[in-house]
Amino acid sequence: MLGGAFVFTDDNAQLMINALPVFMHIPARQPAASVLSNILSMLDRELEYPAIGSSLMTQRLAYVLLIQALRGYVTAYGPSAAGWIGAFSDARRGRAIGLMHADIAGLWANWLPQSRCPALGSPCDLSRW
């Protein structure tokens, strides 16, 4: 068993923190478990034997660890278990979220959930949007 925490310093970090599962269990039989084990071994080595760039390496490995843990969690429990972050596992919905983030003031800024938004749906092949 492994426990850990991430500290997000960005002003918008609360949105991400609220979207993350409080607890993620990755079963040992999942392929993600061995990937996570390898990343943890690399982190352990960097922390035990610091060298040039160790600070940057540990930071980046921590990001990779978080992403791989989320991937494993979604694989084990389904996209809905990870809230809106799980939408990134669907190519079309992930593209829609990417488009919204790329142009915050886009045509979807005043979009209401009960209405259609062709400016967002068309490029993502989402006919109901």
C-alpha positions as CSV (number, residue, x, y, z in Angstrom):
1,M,0.0,0.0,0.0
2,L,1.2,3.5,-0.8
3,G,-0.1,6.8,0.3
4,G,0.9,10.2,-1.0
5,A,-0.3,13.8,-1.6
6,F,0.1,16.4,-4.3
7,V,0.3,20.1,-3.7
8,F,-1.1,22.3,-6.5
9,T,0.0,26.0,-6.3
10,D,-1.9,27.3,-9.4
11,D,-4.8,29.7,-8.7
12,N,-7.1,27.3,-10.6
13,A,-5.9,24.2,-8.8
14,Q,-9.1,23.9,-6.7
15,L,-11.1,22.9,-9.8
16,M,-8.7,20.0,-10.4
17,I,-8.5,19.1,-6.8
18,N,-12.3,18.9,-6.5
19,A,-12.4,16.7,-9.6
20,L,-9.9,14.1,-8.3
21,P,-11.1,11.1,-6.5
22,V,-10.4,11.3,-2.8
23,F,-8.9,7.8,-2.8
24,M,-7.7,5.7,-5.8
25,H,-7.2,1.9,-5.5
26,I,-5.3,0.4,-8.4
27,P,-5.6,-3.4,-8.2
28,A,-2.3,-5.2,-8.4
29,R,-3.6,-7.3,-11.4
30,Q,-4.1,-4.2,-13.5
31,P,-1.3,-3.4,-16.0
32,A,-1.2,0.1,-14.5
33,A,0.1,-1.3,-11.2
34,S,3.4,-2.4,-12.8
35,V,3.8,1.0,-14.5
36,L,3.2,2.8,-11.2
37,S,5.7,0.5,-9.5
38,N,8.3,1.4,-12.1
39,I,7.7,5.1,-11.7
40,L,7.9,4.8,-7.9
41,S,11.2,3.0,-8.3
42,M,12.6,5.8,-10.4
43,L,11.3,8.4,-7.9
44,D,12.9,6.4,-5.0
45,R,16.2,6.4,-6.9
46,E,16.1,10.1,-7.6
47,L,15.4,10.9,-3.9
48,E,17.9,8.4,-2.5
49,Y,20.8,9.4,-4.9
50,P,20.3,13.0,-5.9
51,A,22.2,14.1,-9.1
52,I,22.1,16.8,-11.6
53,G,18.4,17.6,-12.4
54,S,17.0,15.5,-9.6
55,S,14.6,18.2,-8.5
56,L,13.2,18.5,-12.0
57,M,13.1,14.7,-12.4
58,T,11.2,14.1,-9.2
59,Q,8.7,16.9,-10.1
60,R,8.1,15.5,-13.6
61,L,7.9,11.9,-12.3
62,A,5.3,13.0,-9.8
63,Y,3.2,14.4,-12.6
64,V,3.6,11.2,-14.6
65,L,2.7,9.2,-11.5
66,L,-0.6,11.2,-11.1
67,I,-1.5,10.7,-14.7
68,Q,-0.8,7.0,-14.7
69,A,-2.7,6.5,-11.5
70,L,-5.7,8.3,-13.0
71,R,-5.4,6.1,-16.1
72,G,-5.3,3.0,-14.0
73,Y,-8.2,4.2,-11.9
74,V,-10.4,4.9,-15.0
75,T,-9.4,1.5,-16.5
76,A,-10.3,-0.3,-13.3
77,Y,-13.5,1.6,-12.4
78,G,-14.7,3.3,-15.6
79,P,-14.6,7.0,-16.7
80,S,-17.5,8.0,-14.5
81,A,-15.5,7.1,-11.4
82,A,-13.1,9.9,-12.1
83,G,-15.8,12.6,-12.6
84,W,-15.3,15.1,-15.4
85,I,-11.6,14.1,-15.6
86,G,-12.8,10.7,-16.9
87,A,-14.3,12.5,-19.9
88,F,-10.7,12.8,-21.2
89,S,-10.7,9.0,-21.8
90,D,-13.3,9.6,-24.5
91,A,-11.6,11.1,-27.5
92,R,-14.6,13.2,-28.6
93,R,-15.4,14.5,-25.2
94,G,-11.7,15.1,-24.4
95,R,-11.4,17.1,-27.6
96,A,-14.5,19.2,-26.7
97,I,-12.9,20.0,-23.3
98,G,-9.7,20.8,-25.0
99,L,-11.5,23.2,-27.4
100,M,-13.2,24.9,-24.4
101,H,-9.9,25.4,-22.6
102,A,-8.2,26.7,-25.7
103,D,-10.8,29.4,-26.2
104,I,-12.5,30.2,-22.9
105,A,-14.6,33.0,-24.5
106,G,-15.7,30.9,-27.4
107,L,-19.2,30.4,-28.6
108,W,-19.8,27.9,-25.8
109,A,-19.1,30.5,-23.0
110,N,-22.9,31.2,-22.6
111,W,-24.0,27.7,-23.6
112,L,-26.8,26.2,-21.5
113,P,-26.7,22.4,-20.9
114,Q,-30.3,22.0,-22.2
115,S,-29.4,23.6,-25.5
116,R,-27.2,22.6,-28.5
117,C,-23.8,24.0,-29.2
118,P,-22.9,23.1,-32.8
119,A,-19.7,25.2,-32.6
120,L,-18.4,22.7,-30.1
121,G,-20.2,19.5,-31.2
122,S,-19.4,19.6,-34.9
123,P,-15.6,19.6,-34.6
124,C,-15.8,16.8,-32.1
125,D,-18.3,14.7,-34.0
126,L,-20.9,15.0,-31.2
127,S,-24.2,15.3,-33.0
128,R,-26.3,15.9,-29.8
129,W,-24.2,19.0,-29.0
